[in-house]
Amino acid sequence: MRSPLQFYRPYLNESKKNSIFIRLRKNNEYYLKKPLLVFFLAIVSIIGSVWILKSNGFYFIDECAHYLYSRFVLQALPVTVRTWHRPIPQWLFALPAQLGHTFTMFFALSLLICLLLVTYRIAKLKGIRHAEWVVILVGLQPILFDLSYACMTELPTAFLITLSYLYYLKEKHGWSLAIASAVILCRSEMYIFAGLMFFVYVWKREWKILPLVLLGPLLWIGSTTIISGDVMTFFREWSKFSSLTKFIPGVSVTHYLENLHTTFGFAQLAFFAAGIVYIARAKKCADFGILYGTIVITLIIHTLAGAEIFHWTGSIGELRYIAVVGPFFGIISAYALSEILDSIKRSGVQLVFSILVLSVVVFNCTLTTHPRRWPNYDTVMITMTKALRAEHPNLTLLSNNSVPAYVMDVAPSGGPYFAPFNKKTLEEYPECLILWDPFSSNSIFTQTELTKKEMLQDTTIKVLEKYNYWSAEYFVLYRNKLGVYRTSPR
């Protein structure tokens, strides 16, 4: 009579064969047998690591705030229901942010490497013979590379879009549509990719999986309901966000088309144009339809959002918005490069051409991107914050700039020593310091309705210091609601 262990042993052995660890080992062995792939991944990793180690600052405008809200996500939890806080990036970077900004940048770089491996697998499945080149053509796209070590929303967005397409090629359609739906949790406008995949599956008559297109929005609505206790929070926040206007004039209708070379690189653009021709000649346009469609609708939606002539949203046409389709752009570029390499019969000429292409891509990326540096207007904020904390350590500092919160290493949502600047906090902290800067103190995003003129005319407020940087005025204000001023605030 067979024992239970003998009966189940074949199944246990089969389980071991299919274990995730075995598959990971096989994947590693597969990639290590591709020296050119490893070489290209090493180039991207080395350049990215050097940029990180030489950096001192954040990606302009948003990264500092994104990093702080990830680092202090639990303290700032009630604030995270606002639409600006995208759930996936915020929680994705939360754990690495506990170990500091440098570690977070390396974590983001590792996400880029994962993205490149996914893109490489897609290139192989598309039958691109020199698929390794997609690593360089995607990994060193100037804007995407610049975002590759930033705590921003674009890199996770690009990863989810690319991963969804990989599952589509592997005919795991449920996973593909679910992942596409989750893109809204990174960048709301790119939910249009989920719409594209929805219609693809309608055409394929995959009726059972179609409801998965709602997974992302339902997760967002559910999470905001749990945090806020109000099911309508999501809808109210979206109403506020959609009503924002541009804080500077928008761009021209041709802005994104004119800057394709800036976004994706000169060589990548040239090969992309050639790729369209090669794909058309091979009568494979339908095979690349989702790639083409995603690129086109992304350009259209951001042109409509950013163009001044439409004046539709608060978007000002930043090139990083379209960098999310960089992997798809690079796959088409790699198709053309592969065809050109195959057409070169002499190995010596092929080697020279390969070195030339690699050199152009590397130099274009390294000359147009730079390690992070604090801009001068942020340096002013850093200096003033350090001085205020040294001189007045017990007073709460109010500011809508995230840089002071970073200097103090506190949650930007508010606490005993730092809080956002608005009418509510002025009432909450009757004695406080106000760090007024012209860029964030009353922006369209904070909408405090407190102007510099009102602050200076307020009898409960005293100017402690004023600093001019070109035409910009910075103020350190001491506020005591009782109107009692000390020679030196405690």
N, C-alpha and C positions, 0 to 999 in steps of 0.2 A: 504493500500500500504506500502510495506517495505521500510524503509529508506536505503540509501547507507551504513550507519554504521551497520545496522542490517544484511544487505546482506553479508558484508565482515567480520562480527564478527567471524563466524566459522573458517575462514581462519586465522584471526589474532590470535585466540586462539591456532590453530594448530601450527602457527609460534612460539608462545611463548613456547609451549611444546618442540619444537625442537631447541630452541635457544641455542647458545653455552654456555651461563651461566648455563642453566638448566643441560646441559650435563656435564659440569665441576663439578657441585655440586653432580650429581649422581656418577661421577667417584670418587670424594673425599670420598663420603659415602661408595662406594664399597671398596676402598683401606683401609679405617679406620676399616672396618669389618674384616680385615685380620691382626690380631695382630702380627703373625710371620713375615709377609711382612713388617709391620711398624717397627718391632724390627730390622730386618736385614738392612732396609734403614737407621735407626737411627745409627747403628753401623758404617756403611760406612760414614755417614755424620759426626759423632763425630770424628772418626779417621782423616778424611780429614780436618775437621776444626782445630783440634789440630795441624796437620802438617802445615797448612797455617799460623796459628798464631805464630808458632815457626820458620817460614821460614825467611831467610834473604839472598835473592839472587834469581837466576833464574835456570830453567832447563838448563843443560849444552849445550853449543855450540850455539843454535839458538834462545832460547826463548826471550832473551833480545832484539834482533833485531826485532822479530815478534811483541813483545809488543810495542816497540817504533813506528814501522810503523803503527800499529793500532791506537795508541794514537795521532799520527800526520799524519793521513791518508790524510787529505786534503792538508796539506803543502807538503807532499811527493807524491802527486797524479801522477805527470809525471813519477816517478820512479816505481810506482806500476805496470806498464805494463810488467815489467820483470817477467820471468817465475817463479823465486823463490818466488814471492809474490802471494800466492794462494788467489783468491778473497773472497771465503766464510769465511775462518777463519779471514782474515784481516778485513772485514767489520763486522763480527759477534762480534769480541772483541773490535771494535772501540768505541762504546758507553761506556761500562764498563771501558775501559782503561782511559777515561776522569776522572774517580774517583780514579785512582791510581792502583798500582799493586796488593795490598791486595784485593781490591774489585774485580779486574779482576780474581784473583784466586778463590774467592768464586763464581763468575759467572760461571767459568769453572766447579767447583764442582757441581753446580746446573744442568749443562748440563749432567754431569755423572748420576745424579739422574734420569733425564728424560730418559737417555739411559737405565738405569736399569728397569724403568717402562715399556718401550717398549719391552725390552728383556723378562720381566715377562709375558707380554701379549702374546708374541710368544710362550713361554713355555706352557702357558695355552692352546693356540690353538693347540699345538702339543700333547696335552693330557698328559702332565707330571703332575702327581698327586700332588707331592710336589714341585710345581713350584716356591714357595717362595725362595727355596735354590739357584735359579739361581742368585739372587741379591748378595749373598755372593760370589758365585763361579765366578762371573764376576767382581763385584765391588772391590774385594780384590785381583785380579790378580796383581802381583807386578808391572809390567811395565805399564799396563793400569792405575792402581791406581796412580803411579808416574806421569802420564800424566794428571790425572784428575783435577789437579789444575794448569795446565800450559797453557800458551797462544800459543799452538802449533796446528799443523794440524791434528794430529792423532785422537783426541777425536771427532771433528766434522765429520771426515771421518767414524769412527766407528758408529756414530749416524745415518748418512745418509744410510749406508749399511744396518744397522739393521732396520731402518724405512722402507726402500724399501722392505725388506723381509716381514715385517708385512703387508704392503699393498698387497703384493703378496698373502699371506695367506687369506686376506680378499677379494681376487678376485677383487681388484681395480687396474687392471693391468696397466692402463695408468699412474696413479700416481706412481706406483711401478717403471716403466721403466724411467719415467721422473726424479725421485729422484736418481735412480741408475746412470743416465747420469750426474747428477749434482755432483757426487763424484769426477769427474776430477777437479772440482773447489776447491777441498780440497787437494787431493793427486793425481797427474797425473797418476802414475802407477796403481792406483786402479780403473782406468777407465775399467780395465779388468773385473771388476764385472759387469759393464754395458754390456760388451760383452757377459758375461755368461747369464745374464738375457735376452739379445736380442735373443740368440739361444733357450732359454727356451720358449720364446713367439713365435718364428718361429715354434717350435715343437707343440705348442698349437694352431697354425694357427691364431694368433692375429695380422692379417696383418695391420689393421688400426693404431695400436699404434707403429709400428716398427720405423717410422721416429723420434719418441721421443728420440731415443738413441743418436741423434745428438744435442739434446737441450743443454747439458752442454758445449761442444766445441763451439757451435754457440754463446752462451752467453759470453764465454771468448773472442772469436774473436771480437764480437760486442763491448764489454766493452773496450778492448784495442784500437779498432778503434776510438771509441768516445773520449777516453782520449788523444790518440796520434795524431789523425787525419790522420792516415795511416793504411790502411787495412792489410798491409804486416808486421806490427810490431810484431804481434803474431808469425808469421812464422820465422822471423829473430831471435827473442828471443829464440824460441824453438831450432833453429839451433845452437845457442851459448851454450845453456844449455846441449844439447845432446853431445857436444864435450868435456865436462869437463872430466878430468882424476882423478884418485884417488890421494888424497894428502898424504895418508899413504897406506901401502900394504893392499890388500883386505883380505877376510876371506877364510876359507876352504869351500869345497862344503857341508860338513855336519854341518856347523856352526849353522844354525837355528834349525836343528833337535837335535843337542847336547844341545841346550839351551832352549828347550821347557819348562823345569821345571823352569828355571829362568824367562822366559817370562810370563808363565801362572800360575805357582805355582805347588808345588809337589802334593798336594791333587787333584788339578784340572786335572793334567796330568794323575794321577792314575785313576780317575773317567772317564776321556775321553777315556782311553784305554778300561775300562770296558764298557763304553757306546757303543763303536763300536761293542763289542761282544753281548751286550743285544739287540741292534738294529738289528744286523744280525740274531740273534735267533728269533726275533719277525717278521722277514721278512719285515722290514720297511726301508731298505736302500734307496729305491727310495724316500720315504717321506723326508729323510734327505739329499737328493742328492745335493741340492743347498748349504747346509751348508758344506758338505764334499768338494764339488767342489771349493767353495770360499777359504776354508782353504788351499787346495792343490795348487791351482794356485797362491795363495799369497806366499806360501813357495817357489814355483818354480821360480816365477819372481824375488823375492828378492835374491834367491841363484844365479841365473844367473847374476843379477846386481852387487852383492857384492863379489862374489868369485874371488879371485886373478887369478885363472887359466884361467878365461874368460877375465878378465881385460876389461870389457865392458863399464861400466859407472863410475861416480864419487862416487857411493855408497860404503860405507865401512862396511856394514853389521850391522848397529845398530839394536838392538832388538825391538826398538819402531816401526820399520816399519811393523812388523807382528802383533803388538798388536792390530791393527785395526780389526782383526778377533776374538778378545777376546770374544765378545758376542756369536758368533757362537760356539766357543770352549766351553764356559760355558754352553750353552744349552745342548750340548751332554753330558757334565759332569753331569749336573743336571738330565738328563734322567737316567743315571746309579745310581746316589745316590737315586733317587726316587724308583727305582726298588729294591735296597738293603733295603731301609727303609720299603717297603711293605713286603719284605720277612721276616722281623723280627716281630714275632707274639707277643712277650711280650713287653708291653708298657715301662716297666722299662729299659729293654735292649735297646730299641729304643731310649729312652731319653739319656742314657749314650753314645750311639754311636753318636747321634746328637751333644752332647756337645763336644765329642772328635773331630769330624770333624770340628766344628766351631772353636775350640781352635787351631787346626793345621793350618787352613786357616788364622785366625787372626794373630797368631804368625809368620807364614811365611811371611805375608805381612809387618807387623810392624818391623820385624828384617831385612828385605832386602830392605826396603825403608826408607828414612830419610827426614826430613824437608830440604828445600833448604839452602845451605850455599855458600857464595862467595868462589870460589877456590882461592888459594894463588896468581895465576898469575893475576886474576881479581882484587884482593885486591891491588896489586901493581899499577894497572891502576887507581883505585879509588883514592888512596893516591896522585899519581902524578897529576891527573886531578884537584883535590881540591886545591893542592898547586899552580898549574899554574893559575887557575882562580882567586885565591887570590892575586897573585903577578902580573899577567899580564891580567887584566880584559878586556882590549880593543883590544887585539890581537885575531885573529881567530885561532882556534885550528884545525889542520888537523889530522884525524886518521881514519883508517878503522875498528877500534874496536867500537862496539856499547856501551860498558860500559861507556866511557867518555860522550857520548851523553845522557846516562841515568843519570849520575851524574849531568850534566848541565840541564837536562830536556828540551832537544831541539830535533828537528827532525833530524834523522840520515842522511837524504838525503841532508842536507846542509842548511846554513843560515848565518846570519852576524857573529856569534861567533863560529860556528862549521861547518865543511864540510868534506866530504870524502877525502882521500889522494890519488891523482893521478896527472898525468901531466897537466890535464886541470885546476884543482884547484890551482896548483902551479903557473900557469899563472894568474889565476883570483885573487889570494891573494899574491901580491908581497912581503908583509911583514906579516909573520905569524909564528905560533909555530907548530911544527910537533911532535906528540907523536908516536914514532916508537916502536912497539912491534913485536916480532918474529912470533907471531901466526896469525896475520891478516894483517900486513902491505903490504905484497905482496903474498897473498894466491891465489889459483887457482880461487877463486870466485870473487876476485876483479881485478886480472890480471893488476896491475898498471905498470908493467915492470920497476919499480923503485926499485933497490936493495939497501941494506944497504951500500955496497961498493960505489955505485954511490953517495949516499947521503953524505957520509963522505968525498968524494973527491970533492964535489961541493964547489967552493969558495964562493958561496953566502950563505952557510949554516954553522952555528956555533953550536958546541955541548955545551948545557947549563948544562946538567946533564946526567949521565950514571948510570944505576942500573943493577946489575947482580942477577938473581934468578936461582940458579944452573948453567946450561950451557946457559941459555937464557939471552940475552942482551936487555935491554930497554934503549931508548935514548929520551931525550927531546932536540929537535933541534930548533934553532931560525934561520929563513930564511929571508934575506932582499935581494931582487933582485938587488938593487943598490949597494950592497956590503958595505953599511954603517952600522956600528954596534955601538950601544950605550953601555955604561958600564952596563946599565940595561935596557932591552927593556921596553918601556912604558906599 
